[in-house]
């Protein structure tokens, strides 16, 4: 019995190691299911996957017309082989990234391949553009994943083989509605914040690399290597905090929770970290909780949710960490039940138009059906929308061949 128990323990431990081991592999007909999915997932057969127990990424293959999608870049140089196309948390199938190009990489490359030194703790794919193919500029971009890290390393080597001084382009990514920079770390939110995904990258020191400033220029025969870490999280604030911690900053953990006055979680809220003019959002999970690794000291936060008065707080983060619960008032809501003459549910569009001194509502980005600027699209006519208190004109339509419904209302705070 004892030996059997040891054997089972060995098998279980080996399985866990397999799950969390870093690996790189090419996608073929037999492993297409290993590609990450999501709104912006663009991986196809022939691309390369990097993954560990926390994240999965796709590096595009070296084919002449490889593009993330047809609208990313136009023109002959709009192809982007050897770039990062997808990056999402393992098992969540929530890719929101279209393209990340180190030094703004676009155009043909010399090769893309899996690095032969890959092992169970790290794996890598490299992209090389020889100087003969790149106007005298040699470029090598290494995408490396380490076991247990929530993101990937991008390590670039550039050498000027020409006889002229050459300027190096900045990193580039696309396409996001909200991006920003704080403390040298670039961040981006998902196009639809309701998808709760965010990205961040910044220079992080690693062995054999240098610190590289923007507007880098290389003299003839000069070579430089630098690295950055690109993190993915459930929000831009989470991704930013991962990169901040990777840079060796002293941080403490903020364990946050957002609830209503009954103690129920508010999953649609956001916790906004404010530093000067910089604002970065964190999103709660199904329990209303979130975690951020933040620099030690005092931090300003604003907690927001549509239809509720916002709540602000100053939270001091220590090395031991800190917990904070934001309690918000009940939301003001509009309940819709739209039917035809026979009482059957009817798809519709509801416009919520502000009147008088009431500020216009913004329910979400323009490409979203369920909450798009000042309107909401419903497939069955039965829905609820949170909006701030105020005066509104509600206009509900089904199509030009049907009549419409119109009503002015005065919505009180916290009422339905």
N, C-alpha and C positions, 0 to 999 in steps of 0.2 A: 504493500500500500504506500509506504514511504517513497519508494523509488518511482512509483507511478505518479505520485503527487509532484515529485521533482521534475519528472518528464513533462507533465502538463504545465507546470510553471515555466519551464524552458520554452515550450511551444508558445505559450501566451506572451512571454517576454519577447520572443523572436518576432511574433506578429506585430507587437507594438513598435518594435524597431523598424520593421518593414514599412509600417504606416507613416512613420515620422522621418524616414531617411530621405535626404536630399537626392534628387535624381534628375537626369536630363535624357530625353528620348525623342525620336522622330515619330511623327504621326503617319500611320499607314492604314490600310483598309481594315486591319484587325483591331485597332485601338482608337478609332475615331471617338468612341465614347469617353475617352480620357481628356478630350478637349473641354475647357471650361465653357460655360454657357452664361447668358445674360443679354441685356438689351444691345450691347455693342460687341458681343463676341464675334470674332472674325477669323478664328483658326480654321485651317483646312488641311487636307492630307499633304504631307511634305513639310509642314511647319514643325517647329521644335517646341516641346513642352519642358518647362522647368517647374519643379514642385517639391514641397516638403510637407510636413504635417499641418502647416498653417496657411500657405498660399499656393496658388498655381498661376503660371504665366505662360504666354505664347510669344515666341520669337519668329518672325516671318522668314520663310525660306528664300533662297536666292533664285528667283525666276524673273524673267525679263519684265513682266507686267504686274508684279505683285503689288497690290494696294490693299489697305485695310478695308475700304469700300470705295465705290466709284466717285464719291463726292468729297473725299478727304482732301486731296490735292488734284489739280488739273494740269494738263500739259505733259510734255514728254518726260520732264524731270519730276513728275508727281508720283512716280513709283517709290515704294519704301520697303524693299527687301532688307532683312537684317535689322529690323526695328522691333521694339516691344509693342505688340498689338493688344494683348489681353492681360489683365492682372486682377485676380479676385481672391477672396478668402476661400480656403479649401472647403468644399462641400456646400457652399452657399449659392453657387451659380448666379452671381450677381455682378458680372463684369460690366463696368461702365466706361472703361478706357478705350479710346479708338486707336491712339498712336502716341508713343513716346519716342522721340528721336534724339539720341545724344549728339550734341553739336548740330542739332537741326537736320540730322541725316536724311537726305533724299537722293534719289537717283540710283544708278546701277552700282553694285558692289562686286568685289572680286570673289569672295566666298563667305558662306555661313556654315558653321560646323560645330558639332559637340566637341568640347575640349577633352583630350584624352586623359587628363589627370583627375577626372571626376571620381568621387568615392562616396561612401555612405554619409559623410558629414558635409560635403559640398559638391556642387555640380555646376557646370558652366557651358554657355554657348558663346562663340565669338563671331564677330562680323569684321571683315577686313576689306579695306579699299586701298589698293596699292597706289603709290604715288604716280605711277605711269598712267593709271586710270583716273586720277583725281587732280590733274593739273599740278603735279609736283608735291602734293600733300598726302603723306601716308597717314591713314587713320585705322585704329583698331579699337573696337568696342566690345568689351567682355561683359556679359550678363551672368552674374554668379549668384547662386542661391545657397545659403547655409542652413544647416539643420536647426530648427527651432526659432528662426527669425521671421518676423511678420512683414516681409518685403524682399526685394532683391537688390543686389549691388550692381551698379553700372560703373565699370572701370574703363577709362578711355586713355589711349596713348596716341599722341599726334606728333609727327615729325615732319619738318619742313625740308623736303629734298630739292626745293627750287632755289633759284639764285636771288629771289626777292623776298622781302618781309611779307608775311602772310597773316591775315587776321582770321581768328577762329570764331565760328558762329556759336551762339548760345544754344543750350538745350531747348527743345520744343515739345509741346504736347497739345492734343486737341481731342475732342471739342467739349468745352465746358461753359456753362453760363456764369458761374461764379468761381473766380480764382483770386489769389492774393499771395502776399509774402509777409512773413514775420520772422525777424531775427535770422534772415538769410535762408529761410526754408520756404519753398514755394508749395502752395496747397491748392486743391481743387475740390469742388463739391460735385456730386452727380447732377446731371441735367435736371432730373426730377428728385428733389430732396427726399421725397417719400420713399425712394429706393434705399436710403440710408447706406450710402457708400461714399468714401472720400479717399483722396490720395495726397501724398506730400513727398517732396524730395529735397535734399540738400547735401552739400559737401560734407563728407564724413571721412576722417583720416583712416587710411589702411596702409599696410606694409608696402613700401616701395612707391608710394604716391606723394604728390606735392599738393599744396593748396593753390588753387588756380582762381584768379579773380576774373570778373567779367571783362569783356573787351580785350581778351588775350591776343597778343601778337607774337609770332615766332620769327626769330632771325633765321637766315639760311643755316641748315644743319642742326638747328635747335630741336630738341625733343622734350616732351613733358608728358607725365602720366598723372591723372587725378581720378578720384572716385567720389561717388555720391550714393546715398541709400534712398531707394524709392519704396515707400511704405503704402499699404492699403489698409483701410479700417472701415468701421461702421459709420464713420463721419470724417469730415476733414480735420476736426479737432483731434480725434483719436490718431489719425495718420500723422499729423503734425507732431503730436506728443511722442510718437514712436521715434521719429527722426531726431527730435530734440534729445531724447535719452540716448540714442545711438551716438550722438556727438560727444558723449561723456559729461554732459551737464548734470549737476546735482539736482535730482528731482524727487518729488514725493507723489504718492498716489492720491488723487481725489476720487472718492467713491460717492457719486451723486445719485440722487433719486428725485423724481418729479411726480407728485401726487396731487389729487384734489383734496378738498377739505374733509372727505370721508376716508381718505387713505388709499383710494383706488389709483393705480398707475395711470399717467397720462402719456400714452405712447406717441401722440402726434406732436408733442412739445419739442422745443429745442433749447439747449443750454448754450448761450452765446458767451464765449470768452472775449473780453474787451481789453485791449491794450492800446491806448491812444486812439488812433483812427482805425486800428486793425480789429476786425471782428471775425471770429472763427466759430463755427457751430459744431456742437456735439448733439447726437440724437440718442434718446433712451431706447432700451430694448423692450420686450413684451412685459417686463416687470417694472418698467419705468426707470431703470437704472442705467448708469454709464460709468466708465472709469477712464481717467486721463492721468498720464504722468506729466506733471507740471514742474517748472522751476520753483525752488523754494521761495517762499514769500507770499505777499498778499496779491490776490487776483480778483478782478471785477467780473461778475457774471450777470447776464440778463436772461431770465427764463421767459419764454414766449410760447403761446399757443393761440391759434385763431379763435376769437370769441371770448377770450379771458383777459383781464387786466394783467399786464406783465409784472414780474417780480424781479427785483434786483438784489444782489448780495455781494458782500466782500468776503472772500474765503481765504484764510491763511493756510498755505500748504507747508507741511513740515516733513522732515525725513521719515517720521513714523507714519505719515499719511493722515488723511482727514476725511470724515464723512459729512455730507451735507444733504439735507432734504428740503426741497423747494415745494411749498404748498400753495396751490393756485385755486382761485375761486371757480365756481361753476361757470360753464360756458353758455353764451347766448346761442340759440340754435333755431334753425328753420326746418320744419318737417314737411315733406312733400308726399302726397299720394295722388298721382295723376292717372286718370282712367279715361276710357272712351264712353260713349253714351250707354253702352251695355255694362259698364262697370268693370271692364277688363283692363289690366295694366297697360300703360301706353309709354313707349320710349319718348323722351322729350329732352329739350334744352331749357334750362331755367336761367334767366338773366337776373342778377341781383344788383340793381342800379341804385347808387347812393343818392339821397335827396338832401337839399339844404346844406347844413354844416357838416353832415356826415361824410367822412372820408371814403373815397372809393375802396372797395375791397379788392384784395389780390389773393385769390384762392390757390394759385399755383402757376407753373410755367405754361406757355401757350400751347405746347404739344401734348398737354395732359387733358383727358376727357373728364375725369372725376375731379373737378376743381381747376379751372383754367381762367386766370385773371378774374373777371367778374361773372363767370357763368359756370354751370355744372351740367354735364351731359349724363343722362341716365338711360340704361337699357330697359328698365321696367317701370319707371315712374315712381318708385318707392325708395326714398332716400332722405338723408338728413345732412344739413350743412351748418357748420359752426361759422358764425360771423360776429363781428363786434356789435354792440348795441347801437341803435340809431334808427334813422328813417330811411326806408328803401321803397323802391317800386319793383315789384316782382313781375316779370314777364315770362310766361311759359309757352313754348311753341313746339309743334310736332312736325310741321312742314307747311309749305305755302298753300297747299290745297286744303288745309284745316284751319279752323278758327284758332285764336290764341286766348290765353287767360292772363289778365292783368289786375294787379291789386297793390295798393300802397299800404305799408305797415309801419308801425312804430315799435321796434323791438327793444325790450328792457334788458338790462344786464342780468345774465344768469337765467333768463326765461326761455321758454320754448314757444 
